[in-house]
């Protein structure tokens, strides 16, 4: 340990950290490939990844020339052979491309995804954490926090599990890390060329096409960039314009399919309606148990009788959901507060299966103390760098954690919706782990090391 810390602390020994990072990435890939092989070449209903059945089925329909539709009535309330925009277009097209090249073999898609995110997530986490250590407290050691953060990302069970599942989570989290890496590089660079702004826009567009919810955070991201960098208006507008351009083919498709303006996906109304339905009272339940009925049964019969298409029904349900809020705002506030438990749960539950309990406690539960301590350390770092306060990446991460949490607390909450926050908190956990290791080794380390 003593020798390890000495090598890492010496700024010139980049080779050592490079080899360690390569080992971490290799372990990350192997763990995710093992998970992909375990899930195999079949599509089953498993905890937290039920959506893979929909993406697999939809990709096969697109491959067979039926377009974005299902051959039978499908979640959430889509009629057979009717157009759907409920699911990520980008992920569906990616899965369709894999099936077109390699046949309808989910295992191939799992393996490609596992390798891609197995490399990118720890690498991007390493890059982000290294940038944060420029605002380090005296207790941190050069590159050590970044190595710890990358290592935690590599073994984080939630990330391993979702890397092998045919759902958007892994690519979405990777896209968010890419966005933050690009944004922080822009702020920290003395001169910023157009290329970095273009890459930021491509990252934003990718994240939005994987999950349109990220659109709600983009104004806050651009506001932070304006405050920290004071760029030209044309530079600040460019990534947003690129995002809109990436969305535009699907906006046009939606207009042709539904005869109305639908920017991207038709899922916000369904989620808000179901997430705030009076059936919960003031206690939110992430997944309705069978005894409380089905989500489809909650849709008012008069809306179903009108024969609305998916987009029209989404809009109608959003109005009903907002009506729940205005009719009883106190209940809505209490219901929203109850969602914190579902969002940040880290302990085993009798209502969850074995896979869910192990994933929860051995990932978020295990590293939560480090995340909390790392957040505490970050406040110290900001205090030490008051002259660069607005440029601190810590502020961007604080903003993301607060805004992203608020979005889900006010709408609908599932544990997997928290994974982007986990990815950011792991950066803080890396700071904490490095600090604790250095403190433990400090009494035995030479002062001139």
C-alpha positions in Angstrom: 0.0 0.0 0.0 2.8 2.4 0.9 4.6 1.8 -2.3 1.4 2.0 -4.3 0.6 5.4 -2.8 4.1 6.7 -3.4 3.9 5.8 -7.1 0.5 7.3 -7.6 1.3 10.5 -5.8 4.2 11.3 -8.0 2.7 13.2 -10.9 5.2 12.0 -13.4 4.3 8.3 -13.0 1.4 8.2 -15.4 2.3 4.7 -16.7 1.4 3.2 -13.3 -2.1 4.8 -13.3 -2.6 3.9 -16.9 -1.9 0.2 -16.2 -4.2 0.3 -13.3 -7.0 1.9 -15.3 -6.5 -0.7 -18.0 -6.9 -3.5 -15.4 -10.0 -1.8 -14.1 -11.5 -1.6 -17.6 -10.7 -5.2 -18.3 -12.4 -6.3 -15.1 -15.4 -4.1 -16.0 -15.7 -5.7 -19.4 -15.3 -9.3 -18.1 -18.0 -8.8 -15.4 -20.5 -7.3 -17.8 -19.8 -10.0 -20.4 -20.3 -12.6 -17.7 -23.7 -11.0 -16.9 -24.6 -11.0 -20.6 -23.8 -14.7 -21.0 -25.8 -15.4 -17.8 -28.9 -13.7 -19.2 -28.3 -15.6 -22.4 -30.0 -15.6 -25.8 -33.6 -15.5 -24.5 -35.7 -12.5 -23.5 -37.4 -13.0 -20.1 -39.3 -10.9 -17.6 -36.7 -10.1 -14.9 -36.7 -7.5 -12.1 -36.2 -3.9 -13.3 -35.7 -4.9 -17.0 -39.1 -5.9 -18.2 -38.8 -3.2 -20.9 -36.3 -5.5 -22.7 -39.3 -7.6 -23.9 -40.8 -4.5 -25.5 -37.5 -3.4 -27.2 -36.8 -6.9 -28.5 -40.3 -7.2 -29.9 -40.3 -3.7 -31.4 -36.9 -4.2 -33.0 -38.2 -7.4 -34.7 -41.3 -5.6 -35.9 -39.1 -2.8 -37.5 -36.8 -5.4 -39.0 -39.8 -7.2 -40.6 -41.0 -4.0 -42.2 -43.9 -3.2 -39.9 -42.4 0.0 -38.5 -42.7 1.2 -35.0 -45.7 -0.8 -33.9 -46.7 -4.0 -32.2 -48.6 -7.0 -33.6 -50.9 -7.1 -30.5 -52.2 -4.7 -27.9 -49.1 -3.5 -26.0 -48.0 -1.4 -23.0 -49.0 1.2 -22.2 -52.3 1.2 -24.1 -51.3 0.8 -27.7 -53.6 -1.0 -30.1 -52.3 -3.8 -32.3 -50.6 -2.5 -35.5 -51.0 1.1 -34.3 -48.0 3.4 -34.4 -46.1 3.8 -31.2 -43.7 6.5 -30.0 -43.5 5.3 -26.4 -40.1 3.7 -26.7 -36.7 5.2 -27.5 -36.2 5.4 -31.2 -32.5 5.4 -31.0 -32.2 2.3 -28.9 -34.8 0.4 -31.0 -32.9 1.3 -34.2 -29.6 0.2 -32.6 -31.1 -3.2 -31.6 -32.7 -3.5 -35.1 -29.3 -2.9 -36.7 -27.7 -5.6 -34.5 -30.5 -8.1 -35.4 -30.1 -7.2 -39.1 -26.4 -8.0 -39.0 -26.3 -11.0 -36.7 -29.8 -12.3 -36.7 -32.4 -12.0 -33.9 -29.9 -13.0 -31.2 -30.3 -11.0 -28.0 -27.0 -12.4 -26.7 -25.0 -10.7 -29.5 -26.6 -7.4 -28.6 -26.0 -8.0 -24.9 -22.3 -8.7 -25.6 -21.8 -5.7 -27.8 -23.5 -3.5 -25.2 -21.5 -5.0 -22.3 -18.2 -4.5 -24.0 -19.0 -0.9 -25.1 -20.2 0.4 -21.7 -17.7 -1.8 -19.8 -15.0 0.3 -21.5 -16.7 3.7 -21.6 -18.2 4.1 -18.2 -15.1 3.5 -16.1 -13.0 5.5 -18.5 -15.3 8.5 -18.5 -15.6 8.3 -14.7 -11.8 8.3 -14.4 -11.6 11.4 -16.7 -14.3 13.3 -14.8 -12.8 12.5 -11.4 -9.4 13.6 -12.5 -10.8 16.9 -13.5 -12.4 17.3 -10.1 -9.1 16.6 -8.3 -7.9 20.0 -9.6 -10.1 21.3 -6.9 -8.7 18.9 -4.3 -8.4 19.2 -0.6 -5.0 18.5 1.0 -6.3 15.0 1.9 -6.5 13.8 -1.6 -3.8 12.1 -3.7 -3.1 12.7 -7.4 -5.1 10.3 -9.7 -6.0 8.0 -6.8 -9.6 9.3 -6.5 -10.1 8.8 -10.2 -8.8 5.2 -10.0 -11.1 4.4 -7.1 -14.1 5.9 -8.9 -13.4 3.9 -12.0 -13.0 0.8 -9.9 -16.3 1.3 -8.1 -18.0 1.8 -11.5 -16.5 -1.4 -12.7 -17.8 -3.5 -9.9 -21.1 -1.7 -9.2 -23.7 -4.4 -9.5 -26.5 -2.2 -10.8 -24.3 -1.2 -13.7 -23.2 -4.8 -14.4 -26.8 -6.0 -14.4 -28.1 -3.3 -16.7 -25.2 -3.5 -19.0 -26.4 -7.0 -20.0 -30.1 -6.0 -20.3 -31.6 -4.8 -23.6 -32.8 -1.5 -22.1 -31.6 2.1 -22.5 -30.1 2.5 -19.0 -26.4 1.8 -19.7 -26.1 3.8 -22.9 -28.1 6.6 -21.3 -25.8 6.8 -18.2 -22.8 6.7 -20.5 -24.2 9.5 -22.6 -24.7 11.7 -19.4 -21.1 11.1 -18.4 -20.0 12.0 -21.9 -22.0 15.3 -21.6 -20.5 16.2 -18.3 -17.0 15.4 -19.5 -17.5 17.7 -22.6 -19.1 20.5 -20.5 -16.3 20.5 -17.9 -13.6 20.5 -20.6 -15.3 23.5 -22.2 -15.3 25.4 -19.0 -11.8 24.5 -18.0 -10.1 25.2 -21.3 -8.5 28.6 -21.9 -9.7 28.6 -25.5 -12.6 26.5 -26.7 -13.0 25.5 -30.4 -16.3 24.7 -32.1 -15.5 21.0 -32.0 -16.0 20.7 -28.3 -19.4 22.4 -28.5 -20.4 20.1 -31.3 -19.5 17.0 -29.3 -21.4 18.4 -26.4 -24.5 18.8 -28.7 -24.1 15.2 -30.0 -23.9 13.9 -26.4 -27.0 15.9 -25.4 -28.9 14.7 -28.5 -27.9 11.1 -27.8 -29.1 11.3 -24.2 -32.4 12.8 -25.2 -33.0 10.2 -27.9 -32.4 7.5 -25.3 -34.6 9.1 -22.7 -36.4 12.4 -23.5 -36.5 13.2 -19.8 -33.0 14.7 -20.1 -34.5 17.6 -22.0 -35.7 19.0 -18.7 -32.1 19.2 -17.4 -30.6 20.8 -20.5 -31.7 24.4 -19.6 -29.8 24.0 -16.2 -26.8 22.6 -18.0 -26.6 25.5 -20.4 -27.2 28.0 -17.6 -24.2 26.6 -15.7 -22.1 26.8 -18.9 -23.1 30.4 -19.4 -22.3 31.3 -15.8 -19.0 29.4 -15.7 -17.6 30.3 -19.2 -19.5 33.3 -20.5 -19.4 31.9 -24.0 -20.8 33.6 -27.1 -24.5 33.1 -27.6 -23.9 31.2 -30.8 -21.6 28.7 -29.0 -24.1 28.2 -26.2 -27.0 27.7 -28.7 -25.1 25.3 -30.9 -25.4 22.1 -28.7 -29.1 22.8 -28.3 -29.6 23.2 -32.0 -27.8 20.0 -32.6 -30.1 18.3 -30.1 -33.2 19.6 -31.9 -31.8 18.5 -35.3 -31.2 15.0 -33.9 -34.8 14.9 -32.7 -36.3 16.3 -35.9 -36.6 13.1 -38.0 -38.6 11.5 -35.2 -40.7 14.6 -34.7 -41.6 14.5 -38.4 -42.4 10.8 -38.1 -44.7 11.4 -35.2 -46.5 14.2 -37.0 -47.1 11.8 -39.9 -48.2 9.0 -37.6 -50.4 10.9 -35.2 -51.4 14.0 -37.1 -50.2 16.2 -34.3 -47.0 17.7 -32.9 -45.2 15.2 -30.7 -41.5 16.3 -30.1 -40.2 12.8 -29.4 -41.8 10.2 -27.2 -45.4 9.6 -25.9 -44.7 8.6 -22.3 -44.8 11.7 -20.1 -48.6 11.8 -19.8 -48.9 8.1 -19.0 -46.2 8.3 -16.3 -47.6 11.5 -14.7 -51.1 10.1 -14.7 -50.2 6.8 -13.2 -47.6 8.2 -10.8 -50.0 10.6 -9.2 -53.3 8.7 -9.3 -55.5 8.9 -6.2 -55.3 5.1 -5.8 -52.0 5.7 -3.9 -53.4 8.1 -1.4 -50.3 9.7 0.1 -48.0 6.6 -0.1 -46.4 5.9 -3.4 -46.0 2.3 -4.6 -43.3 1.9 -7.4 -45.1 -1.2 -8.9 -48.7 -1.8 -8.3 -49.4 -5.2 -6.7 -52.0 -7.4 -8.4 -54.6 -6.8 -5.7 -54.6 -3.1 -6.6 -55.4 -3.9 -10.2 -53.5 -3.1 -13.4 -52.3 0.2 -14.8 -54.4 -0.2 -17.8 -57.5 -0.5 -15.6 -56.8 2.9 -14.1 -57.3 4.7 -17.5 -60.8 6.2 -17.5 -63.1 4.2 -19.7 -64.5 7.3 -21.4 -61.0 8.0 -22.8 -60.6 4.4 -24.0 -64.1 4.6 -25.6 -63.0 7.6 -27.8 -60.6 5.5 -29.8 -57.7 7.9 -29.2 -54.3 7.1 -30.7 -51.3 6.7 -28.4 -50.3 10.4 -28.6 -53.8 11.7 -28.1 -54.3 9.4 -25.1 -50.9 10.5 -23.7 -52.0 14.2 -23.9 -55.4 13.4 -22.3 -53.8 11.5 -19.4 -51.4 14.3 -18.7 -54.3 16.7 -18.3 -56.0 14.2 -15.9 -52.7 13.9 -14.0 -52.4 17.6 -13.6 -56.0 17.6 -12.5 -55.1 15.3 -9.6 -52.5 17.8 -8.5 -54.8 20.9 -8.7 -57.7 19.0 -7.1 -55.7 18.1 -4.0 -52.3 19.8 -3.8 -51.7 18.7 -0.2 -52.1 15.0 -1.2 -49.7 15.6 -4.1 -47.0 17.1 -1.9 -47.3 14.2 0.6 -47.3 11.6 -2.2 -44.2 13.2 -3.7 -42.4 13.2 -0.4 -43.2 9.5 0.0 -41.3 8.8 -3.3 -38.0 9.6 -1.6 -38.0 6.3 0.1 -38.6 4.4 -3.2 -35.9 6.5 -4.9 -33.1 6.1 -2.4 -33.9 2.7 -0.9 -30.7 0.8 -0.2 -31.8 -1.9 2.2 -33.3 -5.4 1.5 -37.0 -5.6 1.3 -39.4 -8.5 1.6 -41.3 -7.1 -1.3 -38.3 -7.5 -3.6 -36.8 -10.7 -5.1 -33.3 -12.0 -4.5 -31.7 -10.3 -7.5 -33.1 -6.9 -6.5 -32.1 -7.2 -2.9 -28.5 -8.2 -3.7 -28.1 -5.6 -6.4 -29.5 -2.9 -4.1 -27.5 -3.6 -1.0 -24.2 -4.6 -2.7 -24.1 -1.5 -4.8 -25.9 1.6 -3.6 -26.1 0.3 0.0 -22.4 -0.6 0.1 -21.1 2.6 -1.4 -23.6 5.1 0.1 -21.3 5.9 3.1 -18.5 6.7 0.7 -20.8 8.8 -1.5 -21.9 10.8 1.5 -18.4 11.3 2.8 -17.2 12.3 -0.6 -20.0 15.0 -0.8 -18.7 16.3 2.5 -15.2 16.5 1.2 -16.3 18.3 -1.9 -17.7 21.2 0.2 -14.2 21.6 1.6 -12.7 21.6 -1.9 -15.1 24.4 -3.0 -14.3 26.4 0.1 -10.6 26.2 -0.8 -11.2 27.4 -4.3 -13.6 30.3 -3.9 -12.0 32.3 -6.7 -12.9 29.6 -9.2 -16.3 28.8 -7.6 -18.4 29.2 -10.7 -16.1 26.8 -12.7 -16.1 24.0 -10.2 -17.6 20.8 -11.6 -18.9 20.1 -8.2 -21.6 22.7 -8.7 -22.7 21.1 -12.0 -23.0 17.7 -10.2 -24.9 19.2 -7.2 -27.3 20.8 -9.7 -27.8 17.5 -11.6 -28.4 15.5 -8.4 -31.0 18.0 -7.1 -32.8 18.6 -10.4 -32.8 15.0 -11.5 -34.1 13.8 -8.2 -36.8 16.5 -8.1 -38.1 15.4 -11.6 -38.6 11.9 -10.4 -39.9 12.7 -6.9 -42.6 14.9 -8.6 -43.6 12.4 -11.2 -42.8 8.7 -10.9 -40.1 6.8 -9.1 -38.2 3.6 -9.7 -34.8 2.6 -8.5 -33.4 2.3 -12.0 -34.3 5.9 -12.7 -31.7 6.8 -10.1 -28.8 5.2 -11.9 -27.5 8.4 -13.5 -27.3 9.9 -10.0 -25.4 6.8 -8.8 -22.9 7.3 -11.6 -22.3 10.9 -10.4 -22.2 10.0 -6.7 -19.5 7.3 -7.5 -17.2 10.2 -8.4 -17.6 11.5 -4.9 -17.2 8.0 -3.5 -13.8 7.9 -5.3 -12.7 11.1 -3.5 -13.8 9.6 -0.2 -12.0 6.2 -0.7 -8.8 8.0 -1.7 -9.0 10.3 1.3 -9.5 7.4 3.7 -6.7 5.3 2.2 -4.3 8.2 2.4 -5.3 9.0 5.9 -4.8 5.3 6.9 -1.3 5.2 5.2 -0.2 8.7 6.3 1.5 7.8 9.6 3.8 5.3 7.7 4.6 7.4 4.6 7.7 9.5 4.5 7.0 13.2 4.6 9.1 13.8 1.4 7.2 11.2 -0.7 
